[in-house]
Amino acid sequence: MGPAARLGDAGTPSARSVCEAWGLGMSSIITGEAVVLELRPASFAARALGLILDIISQVALAILLIILISIASEDLDDAAIRALILSSVVFSIVIVPVAVETLTRGRSLGKLATGLRIVRDDGGSIRFRHAVIRGLLGVLEIYLTFGGLAIGVALFNDKSKRLGDIVAGTYSLRQRVPSKPRIMPVAPHYLQAWAAMADFGRVPDATARRAGTFVQQAYLMAPASRVNMATAIASELAKYVAPPPPSGTIPEDYIGAVLGERRNRELVRLRQAEKRNATVGERLQKLPFTDG
């Protein structure tokens, strides 16, 4: 009975089924080097909270400027006062947000508080023109329509984009992502004896990465998808391991045993190499040195 038969029989899941099984609510971007970047768009609730904080700060700044103008404008006529008030409002809700987003590459007070950042659709930092478009359209969709236009557009967009984001080609990115527990693969008790005497060939980097990713993400997968994925990866690993595991081995346990034993053997090899290097260094220090 071959290794694949011992571990079960399952076809290799497609990339789409893997993403669905792992629940990856991410945005895929392919760089010029053909590297796929998985970015997390901000949720509607996070964007709304950040926007509320930004509006509060902008309105507070406008009120403060108006108060200062009223105190310092005793000798000015009504037209000049109205012009100063209008200028302070434009400064607070347009110029300041545009300048802040440009200088901080997509951040603001509300976005700092909620862990968000505005980026281009290709994942790069925004520039002045992006901030200007977002700022000008923000007056329309946030202040003139009391947020109704922004909410209506964001609710029907998969990245919660408002109108300014759609026109500027930007979206809000989550930067403050909760850290995930690091899972160390280990051989279960019933496979420890087998793993200690097994012969491991050179596992391709792609296969090793796929197996390591599965170990870290398995707890997020649906049970059926988890079993199918484990069986497929274990069957692939079995091509480089001899002898086959004991009959009845669970594929996920087999993956943990292979990865854990490979890590332990690599650690031993590195420690031995470090010890040999230290010994050679001590011998070299003892050699006589002569001036040329």
C-alpha positions in Angstrom: 0.0 0.0 0.0 1.5 3.3 -1.1 1.8 6.5 1.0 -1.1 8.2 -0.8 -3.3 5.2 -0.1 -2.3 5.2 3.6 -3.1 8.9 3.9 -6.4 8.8 1.9 -7.2 10.0 -1.6 -8.2 13.5 -2.5 -7.7 15.8 -5.4 -5.6 18.9 -5.0 -8.0 21.7 -4.1 -8.1 24.8 -6.3 -6.8 28.2 -5.3 -10.4 29.4 -5.1 -11.5 26.7 -2.8 -8.4 27.3 -0.6 -9.3 31.0 -0.2 -12.9 30.2 0.5 -11.9 27.5 3.1 -9.5 29.8 4.9 -12.0 32.7 4.8 -9.5 35.2 3.3 -11.4 38.4 3.1 -8.5 40.1 1.3 -7.8 42.0 -1.8 -5.3 40.4 -4.2 -2.8 42.6 -6.0 -0.2 41.2 -8.4 3.0 43.2 -8.5 5.3 43.6 -11.5 7.4 40.8 -10.2 4.4 38.5 -10.3 4.1 38.4 -6.5 0.6 38.3 -5.1 0.0 40.7 -2.3 -2.9 40.0 0.0 -4.2 43.3 1.5 -7.1 43.7 3.9 -9.6 46.4 3.0 -11.1 48.3 5.9 -14.7 47.4 6.9 -17.6 49.8 6.6 -17.8 50.2 10.4 -14.1 51.0 10.8 -14.2 53.5 8.0 -17.3 55.1 9.5 -15.7 55.4 13.0 -12.5 57.0 11.5 -14.6 59.4 9.4 -16.6 60.5 12.5 -13.3 61.2 14.4 -12.0 63.2 11.4 -15.2 65.2 11.2 -15.1 66.0 14.9 -11.5 67.2 14.6 -12.2 69.3 11.5 -15.4 70.9 13.0 -13.5 71.6 16.3 -10.7 73.3 14.3 -13.2 75.4 12.3 -15.0 76.5 15.5 -11.7 77.4 17.1 -10.7 79.5 14.2 -14.1 81.2 14.1 -13.8 82.1 17.7 -10.4 83.6 17.2 -11.7 85.6 14.2 -14.6 86.9 16.3 -12.2 88.0 19.0 -9.7 89.7 16.7 -12.1 91.3 14.2 -13.5 94.2 16.2 -12.3 96.8 13.6 -13.4 94.8 10.5 -16.6 95.2 8.5 -19.2 92.4 8.0 -17.9 91.4 4.6 -14.4 90.9 5.8 -15.6 88.9 8.7 -17.7 86.7 6.5 -14.7 86.2 4.1 -12.5 85.2 7.0 -15.1 82.8 8.4 -15.5 81.2 5.0 -11.8 80.9 4.6 -11.5 79.3 8.0 -14.1 76.7 7.1 -12.5 75.9 3.8 -9.1 75.7 5.6 -10.5 73.3 8.2 -12.5 70.8 6.0 -10.4 70.9 2.8 -6.9 72.3 3.0 -6.0 70.7 6.4 -7.3 67.1 5.5 -5.6 67.3 2.1 -2.3 68.4 3.6 -2.4 65.8 6.3 -3.2 62.9 4.0 -0.5 64.1 1.6 2.3 64.5 4.2 1.4 61.3 6.1 0.8 59.2 2.9 -2.9 58.5 3.6 -3.2 58.9 7.4 -5.3 61.2 9.5 -6.3 61.6 13.1 -9.3 59.3 12.7 -7.4 56.7 10.6 -4.6 56.6 13.2 -7.1 55.9 15.9 -8.7 53.1 13.9 -5.6 51.6 12.4 -6.5 52.5 8.8 -4.6 54.1 5.9 -5.7 55.3 2.4 -3.7 53.6 -0.4 -4.0 53.5 -4.2 -5.8 50.6 -5.9 -2.4 49.1 -6.6 -1.5 49.2 -3.0 0.9 52.1 -3.2 1.0 55.3 -1.2 -1.3 58.1 -2.3 0.0 61.4 -3.7 -1.2 65.0 -3.6 -3.7 64.6 -6.5 -5.4 61.6 -4.8 -5.7 63.7 -1.6 -7.1 66.7 -3.5 -9.8 64.6 -5.3 -10.8 62.9 -2.0 -10.9 66.2 -0.2 -13.0 68.1 -2.8 -15.5 65.3 -3.2 -15.6 64.8 0.5 -17.2 68.2 0.9 -20.0 67.1 -1.4 -20.6 63.6 -0.1 -19.9 64.2 3.6 -20.8 67.8 4.5 -23.3 68.9 1.8 -25.3 65.6 1.9 -24.7 65.0 5.7 -22.8 61.8 4.8 -25.7 60.3 3.0 -23.9 60.0 -0.4 -20.8 58.6 1.2 -22.8 56.0 3.1 -24.9 55.0 0.1 -21.9 54.5 -2.1 -19.8 52.7 0.5 -22.6 50.2 1.3 -22.7 48.9 -2.2 -18.9 48.6 -2.7 -16.9 45.5 -1.7 -14.1 47.7 -0.3 -16.4 50.3 1.4 -15.2 53.0 -1.0 -16.9 56.3 -1.0 -17.3 58.4 -4.1 -14.0 60.2 -3.6 -12.2 56.9 -3.4 -13.8 55.7 -6.6 -12.8 58.8 -8.6 -9.3 59.0 -7.1 -8.6 55.3 -7.4 -8.0 54.7 -3.7 -9.4 52.6 -0.8 -8.9 52.3 2.9 -6.5 49.6 4.1 -6.4 47.9 7.5 -2.9 48.2 9.0 -3.6 47.2 12.6 -4.3 43.5 12.2 -4.6 41.3 15.3 -1.6 39.0 15.6 -2.2 35.4 15.0 -0.9 32.6 17.3 2.2 30.9 16.0 1.7 27.2 15.8 4.7 25.0 16.0 4.3 21.6 14.2 5.2 18.6 16.3 5.0 14.9 15.9 2.2 13.3 17.9 3.1 10.6 20.3 2.2 7.6 18.0 4.4 9.0 15.2 7.5 10.0 17.2 9.2 6.7 16.8 8.5 6.6 13.1 9.6 10.2 12.6 12.9 9.6 14.4 13.9 6.7 12.0 12.3 8.1 8.8 14.5 9.2 5.9 13.6 12.7 4.6 14.5 13.7 1.1 14.7 17.3 -0.1 11.2 18.7 0.0 10.6 21.4 -2.6 10.3 24.9 -1.2 6.8 25.4 -2.6 5.6 22.2 -0.9 7.2 23.0 2.4 5.7 26.5 2.3 2.3 25.2 1.5 2.5 22.7 4.4 3.7 25.3 6.8 0.9 27.7 5.8 -1.6 24.9 6.3 -0.4 24.3 9.8 -0.8 28.0 10.7 -4.2 28.4 9.0 -5.8 25.0 9.6 -7.9 26.2 12.6 -9.6 28.8 10.3 -10.8 26.2 7.8 -14.1 24.4 7.6 -13.8 20.7 8.7 -14.3 19.1 5.3 -12.0 21.5 3.5 -9.4 21.0 6.3 -9.4 17.2 5.8 -9.2 17.5 2.0 -6.4 20.0 2.1 -4.4 18.0 4.7 -4.8 14.8 2.7 -3.6 16.5 -0.5 -0.5 18.1 1.2 0.3 14.9 3.1 0.2 12.8 -0.1 2.6 15.3 -1.7 5.0 15.2 1.3 4.9 11.4 1.2 6.8 11.4 -2.1 9.9 12.7 -0.2 9.7 10.6 3.0 10.5 6.9 3.5 9.3 4.5 4.9 5.6 5.2 4.7 3.8 6.2 8.0 2.0 3.5 10.1 -1.4 2.5 8.8 -4.2 4.7 10.0 -2.1 7.8 10.2 -4.2 11.0 10.2 -3.0 13.3 7.4 -2.8 16.4 9.6 -0.7 14.5 12.2 1.6 13.3 9.4 2.2 16.9 8.2 3.0 18.0 11.8 5.4 15.0 12.2 7.2 15.7 9.0 7.6 19.4 9.5 8.5 19.0 13.2 11.1 16.4 12.5 12.6 18.4 9.6 12.9 21.5 11.9 14.5 19.4 14.7 17.1 17.9 12.3 17.8 21.3 10.8 18.3 22.7 14.2 20.7 19.9 15.1 22.6 20.4 11.9 23.0 24.2 12.5 24.2 23.6 16.0 26.8 21.2 14.9 28.0 23.6 12.1 28.2 26.4 14.7 30.2 24.2 17.0 32.6 23.2 14.2 33.0 26.8 13.2 33.8 27.7 16.8 36.4 24.9 17.0 38.1 26.1 13.8 38.1 29.7 15.0 39.8 28.6 18.2 42.5 26.7 16.3 43.1 29.7 14.0 43.5 32.0 17.0 46.3 29.7 18.3 48.3 29.7 15.1 51.5 31.9 15.2 51.2 35.1 13.3 54.2 36.8 11.7 54.5 40.4 10.5 54.9 40.7 6.7 
